Amino acid sequence: MREPVLTPARPLSLPLIGASYGEVLRSPRWRWWNPVVAWVLAIVLGLVAVFVPMLVYGFTVAATTGAEAFSTDMEMTPSMTFVLNVSLALLIVVSLAAVAIGFPVAARFLHSVEGRVRWAWLIRCVLVLLPLFVVYVVGVWALDGARSLGPSQGWPALLAMAVFMTPLQAAGEEYLFRGFVLASIGSCFRRPIVGLVVAGTLSTVLFAAAHGSMDPWILIDLGGIAVACVYLTWRTGGLEAAVALHTTNNVVVFFLGILTGTVSESYVDNTTTGTPEQALVSVAVSALATVLLLWQAKRVGVHRAVPASVGARP
């Protein structure tokens, strides 16, 4: 008598086959309180990750050099830049931890619908975008007067951090604003397109507001980048394209700022203002970058939904 063939039990920590990026956390074990727990954790851990390194740095500088020197050192020196990059890079850990504790799906699916970082795709995105952003950033600088004060103080260290730390800083912001927000809020909706619109809008608003400036042209500038990153994450099934766009923009901007002595102007804060022309060009570049990456995604066949090889059957 032949033994019956038993179907293997569905792995409980896997997303369903065919789920888009915004659906990866909505498994049959999903409950209404999963995103609530995850958001509480993300907020608490995010505040710790961002403010504790800055506070430790501030107290250390004040204790060793005095309060007057501390106020001067709070400019974008190499040490200050390092601490800022570390605090934002920690948002990768924050996002993964919030998903791991708050949701029944493995946190690795925050990377992509394949449950991993698709490194070849990420590198391809960077190589495609790099010429575009060099032309864009240098062109804007030249048209804006090509002001240069000479290399910034400590420029070798700053350039090294731009290469090795800025990608982690940009990735930290993408894992939080695109990865965690899109996937956690998207899990609350049965209809994927509704979840994408709601989560994408929230992601864009939070990302723009987090930079501090309330200038309408800066908000449009940041909003254009955010919308491009949301759309790329959804259409390519992962964070790689968004991380590449954010990283390439930041690295090129910081390189130019460091070499011309205007690195402090590379950061957006509550005093930063923009112009309609700058906002329009920025949005156009973000749109062009999106078109280029979607073209490349189609050429290499990037998965935009959970493939049968890594997902669970309904």
Buried (B, 14 or more C-beta within 10 A) or exposed (E): EEEEEEEEEBEEBBBBBBBBBBBBBBBEEBEEEBBEBBBEBBEEBBEEBBEEBBEEBBEEBBEEEEEEEBEEBEEBBBBBBBBBBBBBBBBBEBBBBBBBBBBBBBBBBBBBBBBEBBEEBBEBBBEBBBEBBBEBBBEBBEEEEEEEEEBBBBBEBBBEBBEEBBBBBBBBBBBBBBBBBBBBBBBBBEEBEEBBBBBBBBBBBEBBEEBBBEBEBBBBBBBBBBBBBBBBBBBBBBBBBBBBBBBBBBBBBBBBBBBBBBBEEBBBEEEBEBEEEBBBBBBEBBBBBBEBBBEBBEEEEBBBBBBEEBBBEE
